[in-house]
């Protein structure tokens, strides 16, 4: 599970992978035309990614945020609920619903935090471990599918671009917090 966070980040940013080879032609027009075309590729790739995960993870009832939260808990666990919320891109209400669903499905156990009675600690169950392994395999399948469109040089360039975008966005939000 150690590579999960980078894989999930790659999944989020890999929507740009298909565009990589087309970038030169996309940006030969006006900036507006290029942006529109790029956004269309991103939109379509996101659609396919969501469809891929819904089909695969829907088989075990983990399509959407629950699969993501299960992997986070598997990677961090046992973990406090507030840490999971802080580590994920979704709203707290999504976390609450997803964790409740995972708990009701018997994939995680939710217990009162002994250090802070207001919070909860989340732990994987044996069934949850099996489900998390399935989710991890599904993530790998998506990575392989998307990465197969790129050669080694393109993958390295995409990783560099993704890191650059991440650092810029992170810096932006750090500045916003300080204001």
C-alpha positions in Angstrom: 0.0 0.0 0.0 3.0 2.3 0.3 2.7 3.4 -3.3 -1.0 4.1 -3.0 -0.9 7.9 -2.4 1.4 8.5 -5.4 -0.7 6.2 -7.5 -3.9 7.9 -6.5 -2.3 11.3 -7.2 -1.2 9.9 -10.6 -4.7 8.7 -11.3 -6.0 12.2 -10.6 -3.4 13.8 -12.9 -3.1 11.1 -15.5 -6.1 12.5 -17.2 -3.5 14.6 -19.0 -1.7 11.5 -20.3 -3.7 11.1 -23.5 -3.2 14.8 -24.3 0.6 14.5 -24.1 1.1 13.5 -27.7 -1.5 15.9 -28.9 -0.2 18.9 -27.0 1.8 20.4 -29.8 -1.2 20.3 -32.2 -3.6 21.4 -29.5 -1.6 24.5 -28.8 -0.9 25.4 -32.5 -4.2 27.2 -32.6 -5.2 30.1 -30.3 -4.8 29.6 -26.6 -8.5 29.5 -26.2 -8.9 26.8 -28.9 -6.1 24.8 -27.2 -7.6 25.1 -23.8 -11.0 24.0 -25.0 -9.5 21.0 -26.8 -7.4 20.1 -23.8 -10.4 20.4 -21.5 -12.4 18.1 -23.7 -9.7 15.5 -23.6 -9.5 15.9 -19.8 -13.3 15.6 -19.5 -13.4 12.5 -21.7 -10.5 10.8 -19.9 -12.2 11.5 -16.5 -15.4 10.0 -17.8 -13.5 6.8 -18.9 -11.7 6.7 -15.6 -14.9 7.0 -13.6 -16.5 4.3 -15.8 -13.5 2.0 -15.4 -13.6 2.3 -11.6 -17.4 2.1 -11.3 -17.4 -1.1 -13.4 -14.6 -2.7 -11.5 -15.2 -1.5 -8.0 -19.0 -1.6 -8.4 -18.6 -5.4 -8.4 -17.7 -5.3 -4.7 -19.8 -2.2 -3.8 -16.9 0.2 -3.6 -17.4 2.5 -6.5 -16.8 6.2 -5.8 -15.5 7.6 -2.5 -15.8 4.4 -0.4 -13.1 2.6 -2.4 -10.8 5.7 -2.0 -11.5 5.8 1.8 -10.9 2.1 2.2 -7.5 2.5 0.6 -6.6 5.5 2.7 -7.6 3.6 5.9 -5.6 0.5 4.7 -2.6 2.7 4.1 -2.8 4.7 7.3 -4.7 2.5 9.7 -5.5 2.1 12.5 -6.2 5.7 12.1 -8.3 8.5 13.7 -11.3 9.6 11.6 -10.1 13.2 11.7 -6.8 12.2 10.1 -8.6 10.4 7.3 -10.7 13.5 6.7 -7.6 15.7 6.6 -5.8 13.3 4.2 -8.6 13.2 1.6 -9.9 15.7 -1.0 -13.5 15.2 -0.2 -15.8 17.1 2.2 -16.1 15.8 5.8 -19.7 14.8 5.1 -18.5 12.5 2.3 -16.0 10.9 4.7 -18.7 10.3 7.3 -21.0 8.6 4.9 -18.3 6.6 3.3 -16.9 5.4 6.6 -20.4 4.5 7.8 -20.9 2.5 4.6 -17.6 0.7 5.0 -18.4 -0.1 8.6 -21.9 -1.4 7.8 -20.3 -3.5 5.1 -17.9 -5.1 7.6 -14.8 -3.8 5.8 -13.7 -1.6 8.7 -14.3 -1.4 12.4 -15.1 2.0 13.9 -14.4 2.4 17.7 -14.4 5.4 20.0 -10.9 6.9 20.3 -9.6 6.1 23.8 -7.5 9.4 23.8 -10.4 11.6 22.6 -13.9 10.3 23.3 -15.3 12.6 20.7 -13.5 10.9 17.9 -13.2 7.5 16.3 -10.5 5.1 15.3 -10.8 3.2 12.1 -9.3 -0.3 11.6 -9.4 -2.7 8.7 -11.1 -6.1 9.1 -9.9 -9.2 7.2 -12.7 -8.7 4.7 -11.6 -5.0 4.3 -8.0 -6.1 3.7 -9.2 -8.4 0.8 -11.3 -5.6 -0.6 -8.4 -3.1 -0.3 -6.2 -5.5 -2.2 -8.8 -5.7 -5.0 -9.0 -1.9 -5.1 -5.2 -1.7 -5.3 -5.1 -4.2 -8.2 -7.8 -2.1 -9.9 -5.7 1.0 -9.5 -2.7 -0.8 -11.0 -4.8 -1.9 -13.9 -5.8 1.7 -14.6 -2.2 2.8 -14.3 -1.1 0.2 -16.8 -3.9 1.1 -19.2 -3.1 4.8 -19.1 0.7 4.4 -19.0 0.6 2.1 -22.0 -0.2 5.2 -24.1 3.1 6.8 -23.2 6.7 6.0 -23.7 9.3 6.3 -20.9 10.2 9.9 -21.9 6.6 11.0 -21.9 5.9 9.3 -18.5 8.9 11.2 -17.1 7.7 14.5 -18.6 4.2 13.9 -17.3 5.5 13.1 -13.8 7.6 16.3 -13.9 4.6 18.4 -15.1 2.3 16.8 -12.5 4.8 17.6 -9.7 5.1 21.2 -10.9 1.3 21.7 -11.0 1.0 20.1 -7.5 3.7 22.4 -6.0 2.0 25.5 -7.6 -1.4 24.6 -6.3 0.0 23.6 -2.9 1.8 27.0 -2.7 -1.4 28.8 -3.7 -3.3 27.2 -0.9 -0.6 27.8 1.7 -0.6 31.5 0.7 -4.4 31.5 1.1 -4.2 30.1 4.6 -1.7 32.7 5.7 -4.0 35.6 4.5 
